[in-house]
Amino acid sequence: MEKLKYFQEDWNEYSKVINTNFLYHTEIKEKFKLTIENYLKNCEESIIIVDFGCGDCSQIIPNLYNNRIKKFVGIDSTIAALNSAEEILKSANLKLDYELKLAKLEDCDQLFPEGSIDIIYLCYSLHHLSKYDKEEFLRSSHKKLKNNGVLFISDGILPENRNQNDWINLFESKMYEKSFSQKEIKNMIDHCKNDDNHETLSFYKKICKNLKFKKFNILFRSDLTIIFTLER
Ligand SMILES: C[S@@+](CC[C@H](N)C(=O)[O-])C[C@H]1O[C@@H](n2cnc3c(N)ncnc32)[C@H](O)[C@@H]1O
């Protein structure tokens, strides 16, 4: 199966996942709002936010109506997602500068100067990377963030001592409970089997410690997902 085919061809099905709050996008928006507000309390200047794996940007836009944000950069490797993002951002009438880039999370090191980003936002994109590439991405993020900058991550999480198949089985049973159609479930589960690699909390905590991030804050947890921040 072609990599990330789900996002090229089944974006409407993914929108249903978002709109039913199946993956806690309501909580993500609330927690991200608070993260921005807390960051701004200790910062005099206007800030730059970068969204890696931005998709169509529909979920981050409500948090961009803040006159202390001077620039937003959305990065994604799926052309269909970026085309939708362009449309949605245009009609959002934001007062800030924005830029969309067709690129990969794995390109992080080449995309930005060191110490140039205030907040990096990742919403269900990091799990598309292998364990090795996640570590490399987090290492690059640490370099690209300003001092006190924040990495905001919302993603699936593996319970300790469980594997990716356990996660997918639970995810599938929850989709059945929420009455998604057979086709929607099959497309999503094929995508999960082909493209997803979740990690445990101890994996992220270890990297946080090794890279010398100052703080690791868990903001929300469900049995399948987590929202947390790392502070530089
Ligand atoms: C599950 S969607 C999330 C979209 C958006 N962040 C949201 O929450 O609505 C994952 C997005 O990450 C993008 N993506 C996956 N792997 C990527 C990579 N290695 N580099 C850049 N984008 C990637 C996909 O194209 C897709 O748009």
The ligand as an ORCA input file, in Angstrom:
! r2SCAN-3c Opt
* xyz 0 1
  C      -3.686     12.409     11.095
  S      -3.326     13.757     10.040
  C      -3.369     15.111     11.160
  C      -3.628     16.436     10.494
  C      -3.782     17.603     11.469
  N      -2.574     17.800     12.247
  C      -4.997     17.378     12.362
  O      -4.863     17.012     13.515
  O      -6.094     17.561     11.856
  C      -1.601     13.537      9.805
  C      -0.998     14.521      8.816
  O       0.412     14.371      8.876
  C       0.913     14.350      7.554
  N       2.173     13.597      7.590
  C       2.339     12.285      7.899
  N       3.638     11.949      7.869
  C       4.310     13.075      7.531
  C       5.694     13.382      7.358
  N       6.638     12.454      7.516
  N       6.031     14.637      7.030
  C       5.069     15.594      6.862
  N       3.743     15.377      7.021
  C       3.374     14.124      7.355
  C      -0.178     13.707      6.720
  O      -0.075     14.057      5.359
  C      -1.431     14.261      7.385
  O      -1.837     15.473      6.798
*
